[in-house]
């Protein structure tokens, strides 16, 4: 879980360096909607694809970070996204839903459950 958060932070930093108008990662949605950037593309070492309320990022080594954004722009993710992240790592991490849920609950804080099954990084 902490690896996911670290990867998400690295993506946020890379995107803000590459797109100077980006104040927070959630602003990617507005840039796509206003057609200032395309729905999918490459920024630095990452490819991205905007979907619905979020975005899927893939690093050069194939590591996948999929994140949604809440109405206030917070980055939120569920167990499925954490599982997909683990399976995409160069050294695959495959865990059961029960083990994943237990691990996430043990990390509160720094994670917080914002609605049933959905998590964010506590500020």
N, CA and C of each residue as an Amber inpcrd file, in Angstrom:
protein
   369
   0.8080000  -1.1890000   0.0000000   0.0000000   0.0000000   0.0000000
   0.8530000   1.2550000   0.0000000   1.8910000   1.2340000   0.8140000
   2.7510000   2.4150000   0.8500000   3.4890000   2.5840000  -0.4740000
   3.7870000   1.4850000  -1.1590000   4.4000000   1.5660000  -2.4800000
   3.4910000   2.2720000  -3.4670000   2.1930000   1.9960000  -3.3830000
   1.2030000   2.6630000  -4.2370000   1.2310000   4.1670000  -3.9690000
   1.2220000   4.5460000  -2.6930000   1.2310000   5.9650000  -2.3170000
   2.5150000   6.6300000  -2.8050000   3.6470000   5.9610000  -2.6570000
   4.9160000   6.5150000  -3.1370000   4.8970000   6.6770000  -4.6550000
   4.3720000   5.6940000  -5.3600000   4.2740000   5.7860000  -6.8190000
   3.3480000   6.9190000  -7.2310000   2.2410000   7.0860000  -6.5210000
   1.2870000   8.1630000  -6.8050000   1.9520000   9.5260000  -6.5810000
   2.7390000   9.6490000  -5.5260000   3.4590000  10.9010000  -5.2620000
   4.4750000  11.1940000  -6.3550000   5.1740000  10.1660000  -6.8380000
   6.1490000  10.3540000  -7.9160000   5.4480000  10.8080000  -9.1950000
   4.2950000  10.2470000  -9.4770000   3.5200000  10.6370000 -10.6560000
   3.0680000  12.0810000 -10.5250000   2.5640000  12.4460000  -9.3640000
   2.1210000  13.8170000  -9.1210000   3.2630000  14.7940000  -9.3840000
   4.4280000  14.4890000  -8.8680000   5.5910000  15.3570000  -9.0620000
   5.9810000  15.4500000 -10.5360000   6.0460000  14.3170000 -11.2150000
   6.4260000  14.3050000 -12.6320000   5.4180000  15.0700000 -13.4810000
   4.1520000  14.9110000 -13.1960000   3.1200000  15.5970000 -13.9780000
   3.1920000  17.1120000 -13.7520000   3.4360000  17.5310000 -12.5130000
   3.4960000  18.9710000 -12.2380000   4.7490000  19.6140000 -12.8210000
   5.8250000  18.8540000 -12.9500000   7.0310000  19.3690000 -13.6050000
   6.7780000  19.5150000 -15.1080000   6.0890000  18.5420000 -15.6910000
   5.8600000  18.5300000 -17.1400000   4.7460000  19.4800000 -17.5760000
   3.7360000  19.6460000 -16.7330000   2.5960000  20.5130000 -17.0720000
   2.5340000  21.6080000 -16.0100000   3.1260000  22.7330000 -16.2980000
   3.2840000  23.7840000 -15.2970000   1.9630000  24.3260000 -14.7590000
   0.8970000  24.2500000 -15.5290000  -0.3940000  24.7560000 -15.0640000
  -1.0830000  23.8050000 -14.0840000  -0.5170000  22.6380000 -13.8800000
  -1.1040000  21.6260000 -13.0000000  -0.7700000  21.9620000 -11.5480000
  -1.8050000  22.2850000 -10.7650000  -1.5900000  22.5760000  -9.3430000
  -1.7020000  21.3160000  -8.5000000  -2.5260000  20.3840000  -8.9560000
  -2.6940000  19.0950000  -8.2790000  -3.0500000  18.0810000  -9.3590000
  -2.8410000  16.8240000  -9.0600000  -3.0240000  15.7770000 -10.0580000
  -4.4420000  15.7500000 -10.6190000  -5.4290000  16.0450000  -9.7890000
  -6.8230000  16.0340000 -10.2390000  -7.0860000  17.0380000 -11.3560000
  -6.2410000  18.0450000 -11.4970000  -6.4210000  19.0420000 -12.5540000
  -6.2730000  18.4480000 -13.9440000  -5.7110000  17.2390000 -14.0410000
  -5.6040000  16.5490000 -15.3270000  -6.9900000  16.4070000 -15.9520000
  -7.9960000  16.1120000 -15.1280000  -9.3620000  15.9550000 -15.6620000
  -9.8400000  17.2250000 -16.3430000  -9.6240000  18.3650000 -15.7030000
 -10.0430000  19.6380000 -16.2940000  -9.2930000  19.9540000 -17.5700000
  -8.0090000  19.6330000 -17.6080000  -7.2180000  19.8830000 -18.8160000
  -7.7160000  19.0300000 -19.9850000  -8.1240000  17.8050000 -19.6940000
  -8.6720000  16.9440000 -20.7530000 -10.0270000  17.4780000 -21.2010000
 -10.8790000  17.8260000 -20.2510000 -12.2230000  18.3140000 -20.5980000
 -12.1730000  19.6060000 -21.4050000 -11.1750000  20.4500000 -21.1180000
 -11.0310000  21.7050000 -21.8680000 -10.1980000  21.5200000 -23.1380000
  -9.7900000  20.2770000 -23.3890000  -9.0190000  19.8890000 -24.5760000
  -7.6510000  20.5550000 -24.6610000  -7.0930000  20.8800000 -23.4960000
  -5.7330000  21.4260000 -23.4640000  -4.7020000  20.3140000 -23.5160000
  -5.0900000  19.1170000 -23.0930000  -4.2590000  17.9210000 -23.2920000
  -5.1880000  16.8160000 -23.7810000  -4.6230000  15.7990000 -24.4050000
  -5.4470000  14.7090000 -24.9180000  -5.8290000  13.7470000 -23.7910000
  -6.8240000  12.9380000 -24.0420000  -7.3270000  11.9700000 -23.0560000
  -6.2710000  10.9290000 -22.6950000  -5.3560000  10.6680000 -23.5900000
  -4.2600000   9.7400000 -23.3030000  -3.0000000  10.2580000 -23.9650000
  -1.8760000   9.9000000 -23.3740000  -0.6130000  10.3610000 -23.9220000
   0.5380000   9.9740000 -23.0240000   1.6490000  10.6580000 -23.2050000
   2.8550000  10.4040000 -22.4180000   3.3160000  11.7120000 -21.7910000
   3.6920000  11.6240000 -20.5290000   4.2860000  12.7470000 -19.8290000
   5.4820000  12.2020000 -19.0720000   6.6590000  12.6510000 -19.4580000
   7.8710000  12.1380000 -18.8260000   7.9650000  10.6340000 -18.9920000
   8.1790000   9.9380000 -17.8880000   8.3440000   8.4750000 -17.9140000
   7.0160000   7.7380000 -17.8230000   5.9030000   8.4450000 -17.9120000
   4.5890000   7.8290000 -17.7120000   3.6900000   7.9820000 -18.9310000
   2.9080000   6.9510000 -19.1690000   1.7800000   7.1030000 -20.0880000
   0.5630000   7.2850000 -19.2020000  -0.4400000   7.9590000 -19.7150000
  -1.6530000   8.1820000 -18.9330000  -2.8790000   8.0050000 -19.8040000
  -3.9650000   7.6150000 -19.1670000  -5.2660000   7.5320000 -19.8240000
  -6.3090000   8.0260000 -18.8330000  -6.9800000   9.0960000 -19.1770000
  -8.0290000   9.6400000 -18.3180000  -9.3040000   8.8490000 -18.5600000
  -9.9900000   8.5060000 -17.4930000 -11.2450000   7.7640000 -17.5640000
 -12.2060000   8.3290000 -16.5320000 -13.4330000   8.4960000 -16.8880000
 -14.4590000   8.9200000 -15.9330000 -13.9760000   9.9200000 -14.9110000
 -13.8650000   9.4790000 -13.6590000 -13.4650000  10.3520000 -12.5560000
 -12.0020000  10.1640000 -12.1830000 -11.2010000   9.5970000 -13.0720000
  -9.8240000   9.3420000 -12.6860000  -8.8840000   9.1900000 -13.8540000
  -7.7310000   8.6000000 -13.5320000  -6.6880000   8.4500000 -14.5300000
  -5.8500000   7.2170000 -14.1960000  -5.4170000   6.5440000 -15.2380000
  -4.5270000   5.3810000 -15.1000000  -3.1650000   5.7980000 -15.6390000
  -2.1450000   5.6160000 -14.8180000  -0.7740000   5.9350000 -15.1880000
   0.0200000   4.6460000 -15.2580000   0.8940000   4.5410000 -16.2330000
   1.7680000   3.3760000 -16.3580000   3.1930000   3.8860000 -16.5410000
   4.0810000   3.4100000 -15.6830000   5.4860000   3.8350000 -15.7620000
   6.2010000   3.0430000 -16.8530000   7.4140000   3.4330000 -17.1450000
   8.2110000   2.7670000 -18.1630000   8.4330000   1.2930000 -17.8930000
   8.4290000   0.8780000 -16.6150000   8.6270000  -0.5380000 -16.2870000
   7.3150000  -1.3120000 -16.1950000   6.1990000  -0.6580000 -16.5450000
   4.9080000  -1.3320000 -16.5620000   4.1030000  -1.2310000 -15.2880000
   4.6280000  -0.5540000 -14.2710000   3.8900000  -0.3940000 -13.0220000
   2.6840000   0.5050000 -13.2620000   1.5190000   0.0330000 -12.8380000
   0.2440000   0.7100000 -13.0900000  -0.2980000   1.3390000 -11.8140000
  -0.6330000   2.6150000 -11.9000000  -1.2860000   3.3170000 -10.8000000
  -2.5680000   3.9210000 -11.3540000  -3.6890000   3.4100000 -10.8960000
  -4.9990000   3.9160000 -11.3080000  -5.5790000   4.6420000 -10.1070000
  -6.0610000   5.8390000 -10.3260000  -6.5790000   6.6530000  -9.2340000
  -7.8180000   7.3950000  -9.7030000  -8.7700000   7.5620000  -8.8110000
  -9.9300000   8.4070000  -9.0590000  -9.7570000   9.6780000  -8.2480000
 -10.5540000  10.6830000  -8.5680000 -10.5020000  11.9510000  -7.8520000
 -11.8850000  12.2530000  -7.3050000 -11.9550000  12.6350000  -6.0350000
 -13.2300000  12.9820000  -5.4260000 -13.6140000  14.3990000  -5.8600000
 -14.7970000  14.8390000  -5.4820000 -15.2900000  16.1520000  -5.8840000
 -14.3620000  17.2830000  -5.4430000 -13.6610000  17.0920000  -4.3140000
 -12.7430000  18.1290000  -3.8380000 -11.3380000  17.9920000  -4.4190000
 -11.1380000  17.0380000  -5.3310000  -9.8460000  16.8520000  -5.9710000
  -8.9240000  15.8890000  -5.2580000  -9.3790000  15.3090000  -4.1570000
  -8.5560000  14.3320000  -3.4390000  -8.3690000  13.0870000  -4.2830000
  -7.2230000  12.4670000  -4.1280000  -6.9280000  11.2120000  -4.8130000
  -7.5110000  10.0750000  -3.9840000  -8.3590000   9.2470000  -4.6090000
  -8.9850000   8.1310000  -3.9050000  -8.7650000   6.8480000  -4.6990000
  -8.7140000   5.7390000  -3.9680000  -8.4660000   4.4480000  -4.5950000
  -9.1370000   3.3700000  -3.7730000  -9.3950000   2.2620000  -4.4360000
 -10.0510000   1.1340000  -3.7690000  -9.1180000  -0.0760000  -3.7780000
  -9.5850000  -1.1630000  -3.2060000  -8.7630000  -2.3610000  -3.1080000
  -8.3980000  -2.9070000  -4.4870000  -9.3120000  -2.8100000  -5.4520000
  -9.0430000  -3.2930000  -6.8050000  -7.8340000  -2.5610000  -7.3940000
  -7.7660000  -1.2510000  -7.2120000  -6.6420000  -0.4760000  -7.7390000
  -5.3320000  -0.8670000  -7.0520000  -5.3970000  -1.1240000  -5.7490000
  -4.2030000  -1.5670000  -5.0260000  -3.7500000  -2.9410000  -5.5220000
  -4.7010000  -3.8160000  -5.7540000  -4.3750000  -5.1490000  -6.2680000
  -3.7450000  -5.0520000  -7.6510000  -4.3120000  -4.2440000  -8.5250000
  -3.7630000  -4.0620000  -9.8790000  -2.3390000  -3.5030000  -9.8120000
  -2.1070000  -2.5830000  -8.8840000  -0.7640000  -2.0370000  -8.6940000
   0.2030000  -3.1640000  -8.3370000  -0.1560000  -3.9650000  -7.3550000
   0.7080000  -5.0620000  -6.9200000   1.0070000  -6.0540000  -8.0320000
   0.0050000  -6.3540000  -8.8320000   0.1900000  -7.3060000  -9.9320000
   1.0380000  -6.7340000 -11.0610000   1.1330000  -5.4060000 -11.1430000
   1.8930000  -4.7770000 -12.2240000   3.3520000  -4.5240000 -11.8630000
   3.7110000  -4.7230000 -10.6090000   5.0890000  -4.4760000 -10.1780000
   6.0590000  -5.4440000 -10.8600000   7.3030000  -5.0160000 -11.0640000
   8.2920000  -5.9320000 -11.6660000   8.3980000  -7.2540000 -10.8990000
   8.3260000  -7.1820000  -9.5860000   8.2320000  -8.3870000  -8.7630000
   6.8070000  -8.4370000  -8.2330000   5.9640000  -9.1430000  -8.9310000
   4.5290000  -9.1780000  -8.6710000   4.2110000  -9.4730000  -7.2100000
   3.2570000  -8.7150000  -6.6800000   2.7440000  -8.9440000  -5.3350000
   1.2660000  -9.3020000  -5.4960000   0.9370000 -10.5460000  -5.2230000
  -0.4350000 -11.0320000  -5.3620000  -0.9320000 -11.4420000  -3.9820000
  -1.9600000 -10.7560000  -3.5050000  -2.5060000 -11.0400000  -2.1780000
  -4.0130000 -11.2680000  -2.2910000  -4.5710000 -11.8930000  -1.2910000
  -6.0150000 -12.0890000  -1.2630000  -6.6920000 -10.7730000  -0.8940000
  -7.9730000 -10.6610000  -1.2150000  -8.7360000  -9.4700000  -0.8400000
  -8.7200000  -9.2840000   0.6720000  -8.8250000 -10.3780000   1.3990000
  -8.8440000 -10.3010000   2.8570000  -7.5170000  -9.7620000   3.4020000
  -6.3940000 -10.2600000   2.8810000  -5.0840000  -9.7690000   3.3150000
  -4.9000000  -8.3060000   2.9450000  -5.3690000  -7.9280000   1.7690000
  -5.2570000  -6.5430000   1.3220000  -6.0810000  -5.6320000   2.2160000
  -7.3040000  -6.0320000   2.5070000  -8.1790000  -5.2330000   3.3750000
  -7.5540000  -5.0820000   4.7620000  -6.9900000  -6.1530000   5.2880000
  -6.3460000  -6.1230000   6.5970000  -5.1440000  -5.1730000   6.5820000
  -4.3570000  -5.2310000   5.5270000  -3.1880000  -4.3600000   5.4160000
  -3.6000000  -2.8970000   5.3520000  -4.6310000  -2.5970000   4.5830000
  -5.1020000  -1.2170000   4.4690000  -5.6150000  -0.7260000   5.8220000
  -6.3600000  -1.5560000   6.5270000  -6.8810000  -1.1490000   7.8320000
  -5.7630000  -0.9040000   8.8310000  -4.6590000  -1.6480000   8.7180000
  -3.5340000  -1.4480000   9.6330000  -2.7770000  -0.1540000   9.3310000
  -3.0140000   0.4280000   8.1610000  -2.3330000   1.6600000   7.7570000
  -3.2170000   2.8950000   7.9240000  -4.1760000   2.8380000   8.8330000
  -5.0290000   4.0040000   9.0760000  -4.6230000   4.6320000  10.3890000
  -3.9950000   5.8240000  10.4350000  -3.3620000   6.5280000   9.3340000
  -2.0660000   5.8540000   8.9040000  -1.4790000   6.2200000   7.8000000
  -1.6670000   7.4130000   6.9830000  -2.8190000   7.3240000   5.9820000
  -3.4110000   6.1410000   5.8080000  -4.5700000   6.0510000   4.9200000
  -5.8320000   6.2890000   5.7230000  -6.8580000   6.7930000   5.0430000
  -8.1620000   6.9310000   5.6890000  -9.2290000   6.4300000   4.7330000
 -10.2400000   5.7970000   5.2730000 -11.3530000   5.3190000   4.4580000
 -12.3310000   6.4720000   4.2890000 -12.5130000   6.9060000   3.0460000
 -13.3460000   8.0810000   2.7780000 -14.7990000   7.7090000   2.4870000
 -15.0170000   6.4840000   2.0570000 -16.3420000   5.8840000   1.9130000
 -16.0920000   4.3850000   1.8880000 -17.0870000   3.5820000   2.0960000
 -16.8390000   2.1440000   2.2060000 -16.0220000   1.5820000   1.0320000
 -14.8430000   1.0500000   1.3610000 -13.9910000   0.4290000   0.3550000
 -13.1060000   1.3680000  -0.4230000 -13.1960000   2.6570000  -0.1720000
 -12.3930000   3.6610000  -0.8860000 -11.5180000   4.4040000   0.1100000
 -10.2670000   4.6570000  -0.2950000  -9.2810000   5.2050000   0.6110000
  -8.5860000   6.4150000   0.0090000  -8.0100000   7.2170000   0.8950000
  -7.2260000   8.3770000   0.5030000  -6.0640000   8.4770000   1.4830000
  -5.1000000   9.2910000   1.1320000  -3.9860000   9.5250000   2.0380000
  -4.3900000  10.6490000   2.9830000  -4.2990000  10.3950000   4.2920000
  -4.6540000  11.4030000   5.2870000  -3.6840000  12.5780000   5.1900000
  -4.2180000  13.7640000   5.3090000  -3.3630000  14.9760000   5.2440000
  -2.7430000  15.2650000   6.5820000
